[in-house]
């Protein structure tokens, strides 16, 4: 896993034996064991690393009006009960939220209004809830639906 793994040498003397993995990959999921030996004593701890991934097809940035598929996967072992997608560009009561049994959200004709931060939330049969965020980029034009723009003579037109 080198060079993605490091120990913070400066914190070892204070009892912090944390392992840092950056960036985390899907294959890093699993059980990790740490052992610390001090004189004749051996201490160990186990930590399970779960990984959640958000993938999109076609890859980011997405060209407007092409079929977009966003998929959320996790290494969690329990049965998936529900997947919800939240679009943060529309907070509050007008928030766009999509929930289903499928891990994949399909957007038939993505528009500039679909760009921005999305969150997927996976709920499992053991009551575990796991979420991840993803920044969706859309290539396209964000202008008026009518391609005719009028401007007064002598003024600026955008």
N, C-alpha and C positions, 0 to 999 in steps of 0.2 A: 504493500500500500504506500510505500515511499514514493514521492515526497509529500503525499497528502496527509501524512500522520505526524503528529508531533506531541511531545511532552513539554510542559512548561517547567524547565529546569529551575527557574527562580522560585517556584512555589513548592518544590519537593520538600525542602527543609521545614515548611510549615504544615506538612501533612496533606498537601493537595497533590494527588497522583492522577489528575484528569488527563484523559487522552483526547486530543483534538483531531478531527477528521475534516479536511476542507479541500475540495468540495466533496460532499457525500454523494455516493452513487448507489443505484439500486442494489448492486451486488454486495454492498457493505452491510445490508440487513442481516441480523443474526445475534447470537449470544456472545458477549465478550466477557472475559475473566481477567481481573487484575490481581496480582499477587505481590505483596510487599513483605520482604524479609527484613527483620530487625533483630540482630543478635540471634537468639534461638527461636524467636517467635515468627510465625508465618500467618499473615492476615490475607484474606482474599474476599473479593466481592464479584458479583455477576451483574451485568447490565445488558438488557436486550435493546438493541437498536432497531427501531422500526423506520421504514422509509416510505414516503409517499411521493408519487411522481404525477405531474400533469404533462401530457403530451398533446400536441395539436397536429392535425394533418389538413392541409399542407403546412409545412413549417412556417414559423414566424419570420417576417411579417406576412400577413395574409392579404391577398389581393381581393378587393371588394367584389361582391357578386359571385365568388367561387364557393362551392360547398365547403363548410368548415366543420371539422370534427374535433372536439376537445374531450380527452379521456383522462380519468382520474384513477390511479391504481395505488394500492398500499400492500405492504408485506404482512399486514395483520391477518391472522389465521381464521378468525371467526367468520360466520356467514354474513354477507352483506345484506342489510335490510333496506337501505335507501341511500341514494346519492342526490345531493342538492347542489345546485350551482347558483351563486349570487353574483350579480354585476354591481359593483360599487359605484358606478357612475350615476346610479339612480337610487340614492339613499331614502330611507323613510318609507312611508306607506306606498309610494309609487315604485319601490324597489322591484327590480326584475329578478324573480326567484323561480327556478325550475327544479322540480324534484321528480325522481323516477327510480325504478329498480335498476336501470342501466347505468353503467359507469361513464357512458359517453353522451355528450350533448351535441346535437347536430344543429347547425345554423345554416339554413338553405342559401340565403343571400346576405352574407355579412355586410354591414354598412359601417360608416365611420362612427355611428352612435354605439356600435358594439365594441369599439376599442376601449382599452382601459383595464382596470384591475378586476379580475374574476377570482372567486373563491369556490373551490369544490369542498364539500363536506360529506364524508362517508360515515354512515351510522351502521354499526354491526349488532349482531344478535346478542353479544355479551354486554351491550350498552356502551361500548367504546365509541367515541366520536373523534374522528381524525379529519383535519382540514389542511388545505394548502392554498396558497395564492399564486396567481399567474397574471402577468401583464400582457395583454393581447394588443398587438399592433396591426392596424389595418391600413393598407395602401389604397388610396382612392381620393375622390374629391368630396369635400364637405361644403357644398354650395346649395343654392336654391334649387328646388325641383324644376322650376321653369328656367331654361338656359338663357332667357332674355333678361338683361339688366338695363334699366334706364338710369341715366345720369344727366343732370343739368349741364348745359354747355358752360365751360369754364370751371367746373368742379372736378373732383377726383372720383374715379370709379375703381372699385375693388371687385 
